[in-house]
Structures are given as structure tokens and as C-alpha cells.
């Protein structure tokens, strides 16, 4: 969109210009309001959110994958601002959602792992937005066990939700308070359909809205839509340099995880067995696409050495993952086109993010959880026509902890609101406007909890906490009492732990102090005694292996 007026005035049609000159734009140079440079009317907020979408799978972020996968996301970044250093507080699905709703770290919002039920009685940003006159709605993956609160409308997947023919729950005036409906088709498309229906006909057009559109994709088991089952068939996906990482530069946690492409992916993940949840016609399309590929693969399985097989699994995993993202991107294109059709684009802030990033073969892994860059960072793209300068990039340290306060600031809810004061993030609106506060944070706190001592836990990633600065990252696997320090400038793929390097002793000490300072600031309880050193004997087994 090319406009000839100043950024401050872009949002306003000519008829409103006179009124505007008397207020916002004309106020420049007089008493400076915190809302200066922003449209007079609080914008609508459209939050599009995916599950496990790594920023390095988005073209605009600089991806090693084919260029045509995310044209609509790339356009969103070209029209808005891309945050390059958005970290999550706890790299796993339900905890990230709870952090976003509450603006509080996991130990305060009651969802440190995927196992807890979110207490919907606690204060969340949608409730505050409702109080500020917003209509709120959420479509798609919720994943917090309890029913959504603070939403005027919702249509949510049950649990993780499937890729095909999902059952979805919405509020109803009956004894249960909700009704479940089965929707035939592909879940990414259906979530978008439901959201667009509400946008067109479901909402009260006199109120601003906050709409959250939350996809299941591209979460495991990466089932693409029928239209993309053959997409990328003729392409070789580039491998990361550390696909065959032997973890020699890292500690114990990297060795005892259970998330390797070579060993952890199942036949179901690899689409070598019939897929569940598809109807007859979907199954026919699926089999027509995968059966010939699987015949070649099964032959390969019999004849290949281990590395060849890992390479094949990597290709299968990545292609399915990227096919799912292709469908997400197409649906983002549909949403942007509908905003245009409804003449809503100029007055709607569009925010794209994921609950965390994901390993796409780096270190030989899929999944997330570790405080390593690939899954610690999450994409964050914001389009705010007339306010954010098109094509801008922000390198400051930001977090999913900041989203709640950002949404509330966009809605002009004063930060002195008691419930906002209890939140732990920062509004990103000043950064969006190119006005970085002088005291912006210089470090981010991280803590991952989902490792249980008394049973095997998904992917077996050990508990850890850490601090990230612009250049360094210090991680403490506290049940192992092992430290890892990375220089992100010299070693962006985190292959070389410097925690015991004497030349880095000083920076390690400084970061350890910063970690304690943040833990105190955020009121984090001591979790060091939570799990024994080696409850499953995995570390002992490693010792046995290495001595053989
Ligand atoms: Ca996730």
C-alpha cells in the first residue's frame, strides 16, 4: 500500500483529516502523548498463531528451504516489522499459550508443563480487553484442558486436535455449556473458514475485535492437505551442517534426549503406515501420493546404511512439515484478502507468531524444549499499516511474555491497570514505533520443566533454566548440575560449550549473576531438588557405552 501522507496520518481517510489535524498529528511538538503517532481509534487485533513453526522455516527470516513456501508471511514481513530475537520463556506448547494469556512466567500461571489444567479463573488479557470494549474470539488450537474464558466466542479443537476432519467445541446454551461438532476437511482450512465466518457475519461490527486464529499445524505428525501431498516431491531439502552432530561439544542433556530423527521418529511420523482420521476419499488421495514413495523408501530401508536412512527420514520429515506450512501460509493469504475485502486492513494490527520454534534436523533433532536457538526463538511478525514502517526489522530481546501487555497497549488500556501491573512482560508497541525505551531489557529468562523423574517423559529433555543476552547464552541443567555457555556471535549453532573455558570465566560469572537476578525479579521458586540426577539410568548407560 503506497500512501503519500506521513506515517502518523496514513490510517485516516481524507474526511477525517481535519479532525485529526486538531488532535493527534497536530499535537506533535506540543505535550507529547504516549499515543502520539498512533491512530486515534484503538485498532482491531488479529493474532495468527501456529504450533511449532520455526522462524528458520519462513523465507523472510532467511530460510534454507525453497523460496515459494511462505509468500504470504514474507509479504506480511515486507509490509510490517519482523522481530529477529523473540525468545520464549518455556519452549513447549501449553506453557507458551498460558504465558501469552497471562503475561506471567510458567511458575505463576500454573502451567509449567503440558500436563496441567489452565485455571481459567485467573486474570488474562482477553478478559481485560473485554472490559475495554473489545469483542474477543479464538479459533483453533487451545490445548489448555479447561474451557476458554474471556472470549465472546470460540471454536476450539479438542486437545491437540487432528489434521483432518476435526471435532471442535463452541459455547452453547445447554446444560454442558458447550457443543461439539465434526467438521469435514483439512483442519488448517477449517479453522480459517470459521474465523472468517465470524469476521464477516458473527461479530458486532460496532466494537473493535481481538481475534486469535490458532493452527494445529505444523505440529507433529505433520499431515499435509490433499492438495500438497506431492508438493516438494522433486526437491532435495538442504540438510543442516550439524545433522550428524555427535554432541562432543555439549553436556549430558544433549546425549540423553529422545528426539533424534535417526532413532525417535516412528513409522507413523514417517507415513509408512496407514494414517488415522482420514475419510475414504482422503485415504485414497493419500495412498495414491504416498504408496509409490513408500515403495522406493522400503527398498532403501533394506539396502541402506544408517546415515543414508537418516537422510531419507530427514527428507520425509521436512517435506511433510513444509507442506503443512504451505497450507498455513495459503490460509494467511486468505485472511489478508478478507481483511482487504471488508476494508479492515488499515485498522487492524496483524500479528503472526508460533508457540515456539522447532528443530528442523539441526543437531540431528526434531521437536523443541531445549533453550537452543532453533526452538528457543519463535517467529514474530507485526503489520500495523500507517504506524510500523514497512520492511522494518527489530533486533531487541523480546519474548512471548510480552504479548499480553502488547495487545493491551494496542487497545490503549493504561499500563497502570492493576492486573497489568501484575504481568511480567513489556509492551512491544514502543519498539514497533521505532521508539526503543532507553531502559529496554538486556537479558531474557528461560525455564523448562517437563522432565519427570518417576516416569519416562516425552523426548526426555532434562530440566534447565537459562539467561540469554544479545551475544551470550548461559544454561544450567540443574538436576545434572551442568552448565553450558554459548557465544552466539561466534557459534550461532551452539556446537561449542564454553562454560569451562577459562577465557570465558568472567562472562560466565556475570551471566550466572544475571540469571539469579532475573529469578529473583520473576519470583521463581527453587526447582533444583525436583528430579534425581539419573532416574532412568540413561547417564550410567552412556558411561558404560563410552568405556567399551
Ligand atoms: Ca508447540
Boltz pocket constraint, residues with backbone or C-beta under 6 A from the ligand:
constraints:
  - pocket:
      binder: B
      contacts: [[A, 50], [A, 51], [A, 52], [A, 92], [A, 93], [A, 355], [A, 356], [A, 357]]
      max_distance: 6.0
